Amino acid sequence: MLMLVAMVGALVVGSGVALAATTINCTSNPCLGTSGANVLNGTPNPEIMRALAGNDLVKGFGGSDEMYGGDGNDLADGFGGNDTIYGGDDGDGSADGTDFTNTDITNLEGAEDSDKVYGEGGADYIDAASNDKPLESQTPPVDRSFGGPGNDRIYAVDGNEDIIRCGAGANDRARIDAEDNDITGCETIIIEVP
């Protein structure tokens, strides 16, 4: 398997602690991380990215990617393309991202185009609004966010239609706008104007 691995002093913020990470620039498909903290950089093409264990940062950089965080507190940004993101069995995203105003990647973010984000286990932070505009099609994006078990936070104030399934947590929250009317399982729903 061909992959360019560069050891750099990159930082991944996970659980409020900065960790040294291995940067992996994807040159093969699937693109695989390691058992430690990684920064996986995708390409403009569609690919499967598996971060594996560790507190990872996964960046799709275009194309309709399939991204897996795996074990650890992972952060992801699909960038352009109709991406599918799976957080992993434990909580993903960061308390730094609870207000969803931080411009850094602090959550599970599909970004541009129509994306599906699965928080999976634990308390997850899903941003279905950041940079949410059509890039690869002319139609407004429709994002689908699935929190899963755990007390999840989902942000979808973007002026586009969103489909939200908070999941089985006892204290899930969704911040939405008037276009979002397909929402289930959220204990708290806050409606905002984009």
Salt bridges, closest charged atoms under 4 A:
ASP182 OD1 - ARG165 NH2 2.92
GLU192 OE2 - ARG175 NE 2.80
